[in-house]
Amino acid sequence: MCKKWYVYIARARTGRLYTGITTDPGKRIRVHNSGRGSKFAINQGPFELVYVSDEFINKARARKREIQIKKWSRIKKINLVNGIWI
């Protein structure tokens, strides 16, 4: 059985947005909020999960989408979170 991958966006207590990939978005946020993980997560948390993508069939496709989203402006990311597309 293949793992399903997701791109997620989390909002930090500081208001910053963090984009990542995971097979379990809820678990990943709990890890961020426990103080483990990246330096960004430790310094910016706690986090609120604000967006989860549709599933991807493999990590490579999820990573490609993650990289695309990370290049976006903050406004474009917020529009994605809010489901607003012009």
N, C-alpha and C positions, 0 to 999 in steps of 0.2 A: 504494500500500500504506500503510495506517495504522500508525503507531507504536503499540506496546503499552506501556502505562504501569504502573508498580508503586509501591506504597507500601512503604517499608522502614523498619526500626528497626535502629539501630546502637548498640552499647554502647561508650562511651568508656573509656579507661584509668581514668578517675575514677569509673566506675560509672554515670555519667549516661546516659540514653537519648536518642537523637536520632531523630526521625521526619521523613522526607522523601519526595519522589517523584522518580522517574527512569525513563528507558527502559532503563537498563542498571545494575542494582544493584551488580554487581561493579566496574564501571568507576567508579561514583560513590564507592564506598568507597576505591578507590585514589586518587582525587582528594582526598578528605578526608585520607587518610593521608599525602599528599605535602606537606601544609601549605598547599594552595591551597583556596580556597573561603571559607566563612563564618568570622567571628572565633571563633564557638563551636568550629568544627572545629579551628582552629589552636590554640586554648587547651586543648581537651579531649582531643585525639587521642593516640595512634592509636585507631582504631575497629575493632570486630569486627561484622560483619553477623550479626544474630541473628534477623531476621524479614524475609521477603519475601512480600507478598500475592499472591493470584491476580492475573492480568493485568486491566487495565482497557482499554476500547476507546478512551478518549481522556483527555487531560490533565485536563479538567474533572471527570470522575468520580473520577479518582485524587486530585485536590486536595480534593474534598469528603470523601473517606474520610480523607485525611491530617488535615484540620481536625478531623474527628470524633475521631480517635485522639489528637491533641494535647490535647484537652480532658479526656481520661481521667486517672484517678489512675495513679501509678506501678505500684501493685499490679495494676490492670486491664491495663496494658501488659505487665507481666511474665507475667500469665496468658495473654495473647494469644501472646507469644513461646513460652511453654511448651505451648501448645495446650490449656490448661485453661479450661473453660467450665462455670459452675454453672447 
